[in-house]
Amino acid sequence: MSVAGKWNLTIKAPTGAQKTELEIREENGALSGVQSGQGVSTDIPEITVNGNEISWNSTVTRPMKMKLEFAGTVEGDTMNGKVKAGMMGKYPFTATRA
């Protein structure tokens, strides 16, 4: 199963739904990508897939700078999991292939 392509991703944060676009690229068997939201794009140098499990790290600068650690599962054209937002805790996310 290839996860490459564009995904519409929504994080269920305490401040409301945060929508981003995740583009996963595959080159020579390695996965990387770009995550875009709120007018900012962040390069993702490495995306790990093991079976149907997926994980990657991203950073945001608004409303404050923090590292985001995504971990979830992929089933066909949907993705579900949790994102750890620095010291602010973990929040659920969902994504559908665009």
C-alpha positions in Angstrom: 0.0 0.0 0.0 1.4 3.4 -1.0 0.8 6.4 1.2 2.3 8.8 -1.3 0.0 11.6 -2.4 -2.0 14.5 -0.9 -3.9 14.1 2.3 -6.4 16.5 4.0 -5.5 16.3 7.7 -7.5 17.6 10.6 -6.2 17.9 14.2 -8.9 18.0 16.9 -7.2 20.6 19.1 -8.7 22.3 22.2 -8.9 25.6 20.2 -11.0 23.8 17.5 -10.3 21.8 14.4 -6.9 22.7 12.8 -6.9 21.8 9.1 -3.6 21.1 7.2 -2.6 19.5 3.9 0.0 16.7 4.0 1.8 15.8 0.8 3.8 12.6 1.0 6.5 11.9 -1.6 8.2 8.6 -2.4 11.6 8.6 -4.0 13.9 5.6 -4.2 11.9 3.8 -1.5 12.2 6.7 1.0 9.3 8.8 2.1 9.4 12.6 2.8 6.9 15.4 2.5 5.5 18.8 3.2 2.8 19.8 5.6 1.0 23.1 5.0 -1.5 25.0 7.1 -2.2 28.6 8.2 -0.1 29.9 5.4 3.0 28.1 6.5 4.7 25.0 4.9 7.0 22.7 6.8 9.3 20.2 5.1 9.2 16.7 6.6 12.5 15.0 5.8 11.5 11.5 6.9 8.2 9.7 7.1 8.2 6.1 8.5 5.8 3.4 7.5 5.8 0.0 9.1 2.9 -2.2 7.9 -0.1 0.1 8.3 1.5 2.3 11.0 2.8 5.7 10.0 4.8 8.4 11.9 6.5 11.7 11.2 7.6 14.9 12.9 6.8 18.4 11.9 7.2 21.9 13.4 4.8 24.9 13.7 5.7 28.5 14.4 2.1 29.8 15.1 0.7 30.5 17.6 4.1 29.4 19.1 7.0 27.3 17.9 6.7 23.6 18.8 7.5 20.2 17.5 4.6 18.0 16.5 5.0 14.2 16.6 2.4 12.3 14.5 1.7 8.6 14.9 -1.2 6.7 13.4 -2.5 4.0 11.2 -3.5 4.0 7.5 -6.4 2.0 6.2 -6.9 2.6 2.4 -7.7 6.3 1.9 -8.0 7.2 5.6 -5.5 7.8 8.4 -6.2 8.1 12.1 -3.9 8.7 15.1 -2.6 11.1 17.7 -0.3 14.1 17.5 1.9 15.1 20.4 2.1 18.9 20.5 5.2 19.7 22.5 4.3 20.0 26.2 0.6 20.7 25.4 -0.4 17.0 25.3 -1.7 14.6 22.6 -4.6 15.3 20.3 -6.5 13.0 17.8 -6.0 13.6 14.1 -7.8 12.2 11.0 -6.9 12.4 7.3 -8.4 11.5 4.0 -6.6 11.1 0.7 -7.3 14.2 -1.4 
